[in-house]
Amino acid sequence: MQVTWLPDLLLVQSSSYTHFSDTLKPVLEAALTWLDENAHAQLRTRAGLRYVNRLVDEAALAPRAWQGRVQDWLLGPVVAGLWAERVEQAHQQLHLRNADSTSTVLRHGPFRDAAARNRFSYLVDLDVFDASTEPFAASSALELLTRLNHTAATVFRETLTPEFLERLGIAFGSAEGDER
């Protein structure tokens, strides 16, 4: 766990993640409370969470191996069309407007992964954020980050097929699955 605080930035990073409530929420709560009590922060100009997921399958010899695991409508030319057999890498970025006026940027696609014996892994990179400017309060910032986590979990689940989520041990549509 690494916490970085600069005059206009609070950054919390973890490479060992289990669940939001176990890994990030306690650290975020402590850091936001400290900011509120000691740094006298006045405004929050952007708050967000970013999850970078590298899905690995050393048996994936081609990008289309992710068909049946990633939703077909997201795979597009990887599985259909004139160039499907020729695709070596495909990345797409979607900027989504969420129902609560926050945003999600989803970057995803298969890539040749040198760390997986040069097979094809799949990137699901989620950035959920609120770019509005609000008065700073630790409690409302934590509440916002908790909502953003729920949004990230929902988009992650909607990116993958229910069958693949089950193989990963992630319950699709369960209350516990709301926590990433």
N, C-alpha and C positions, 0 to 999 in steps of 0.2 A: 504494500500500500504506500502510495506517495501522495502527499498533500503539498501543494504549492500555493502560496499566497503572495500576490503582488498587489500594488495599490489599487488596481482596477480589475483583478482577476483572482478567482478561487478555483483551483483545479484539483480534482481528486482522481487518481488513477489506480487501477488494480489489475494485475495480471492473474490473480487467483480469485475467482468469483464463484460464489455459490448461488445466493439469492440476494435481491435488493435489501431485504430487511436484515440480513446477516452481514453482508459485506459493505454496502455503501451507506445505507440509511444511518447507522450509528455514527459513522465518521462525518457524514454531511451534517447531521444534527449538531454534533459537537463543534464543527467548524463554523457553521452558520450562527450558532449561539455565541461563539467567541467573537465573530465579526460584529454581531449586534451589540455586544457588551463592551468591546474593547476598541474596535476600529471605527465605530460610529459611522458605519456606512449609511448613506442617505438614500441612494437609488439602486435599483436592480435594473440593468439595461438588457441583459440576456441571461437566460438560465436554460441549461440543456443537459441531456445525457447522451452519450455516444457508446454504442455497443458494436464492436468489431468481431464478427463471428467467422471463423475459418473452418468450414465443414470439410473434413478430409475423408477420402475413400481411396486407398491405394489401388483398388481394383478398377477405378474409373479411368479407362484408357482413352476416352474421348469426352468432350463436353456434354454430348447427348446422354451420357451415363447418368446425368442428374435428372433426366425425365422420370417422372413417377415420384420424385422426392421434392422438387421445386415445382410450383404451380406451372402448368404448361403455358398459360397466358403470359407469364413472365419470361419464359424461356425463348419464345418467339423464334428467331432465325437459328437458334441452336438446335432445334428439333424439327423445324419445318422450313420448306422453301428450297430454292435452287442451290444455296450454299451450305446447307446444313452439314453435309459430309466434310466440308472444307474448313469449318470454324475451328480455330485454334484457341481463341479467347474471345469473350464477349462481356462487356461491362455496360450496364445501363444505370442511369441516375434518374430517379423520380422524386420530384418535390411535391409532397402531399399536404393539402390544407386539412387540418383536423377539425372535428366538430366544435371543439372548444376554442378555436382561433389560434391554436398553436400549430406548429409545422413539423413534418417529418421529412427527412431526406433519406431515401433508400438507395444505396449503391449496391449493386449485386452483379454476380456473373461468375462463370467458370473461368479458371485460369490454370496454366501449367505450373505446378507447385514443385519446385526443386527439393523442398523438405519432405515431400511425399513420393520419393523415387520418380520424380518428373511426371507423375500422374496428374489428373485434373481434380483440383479441389474447388470449392464453391465459396465465394465471399458473400456474406450478408452483413452489410455495414449500415447501421441505423443511427441517425442523428435526429433526436427529437428535441424540440426547443420552443421557447417563447421569447420572441425578440422585442416584446413591448417593454416600455420603461414604466416602472412602478416604484413607489416608495419601498425601501428595503425593510423587511421584517423577517426574522429567522423563521417564525412559524409559517408564514404564508409562502416563503421560498421552499421550505421543506414539503409543504402540502403540494405545491406546484411540481416539484421533482418527483414526488410519489405518483401524481397523476401522469406525468411524462413517462415514468417507468411502466405504468399500466398500458399506455399507448404503444410503447416500444414492444412490450410482450405481445400485444394484439397484432401488430404489424408483422412481427417475427412469425407468429403462428399462421397468419394468413399468407405468408410467403411460401411456406412449406406445405406439403400435402399431409392430410391427417394420418395416413399410413406411415410416412417418414417420421412425423412427430412421435407417433407411438413407438417406433423403433428406437428413437432417441430417448424414450422414457418421459416425454413431455405430454401431459394430458391436454387434449384439444378441447377448449371450451370450459374447463373446470375452473373453479374459483382459485385453487392453488396455482393453476397455470397462469394466472394474471400476474404472478410475480416472476420476473425473469431472473 
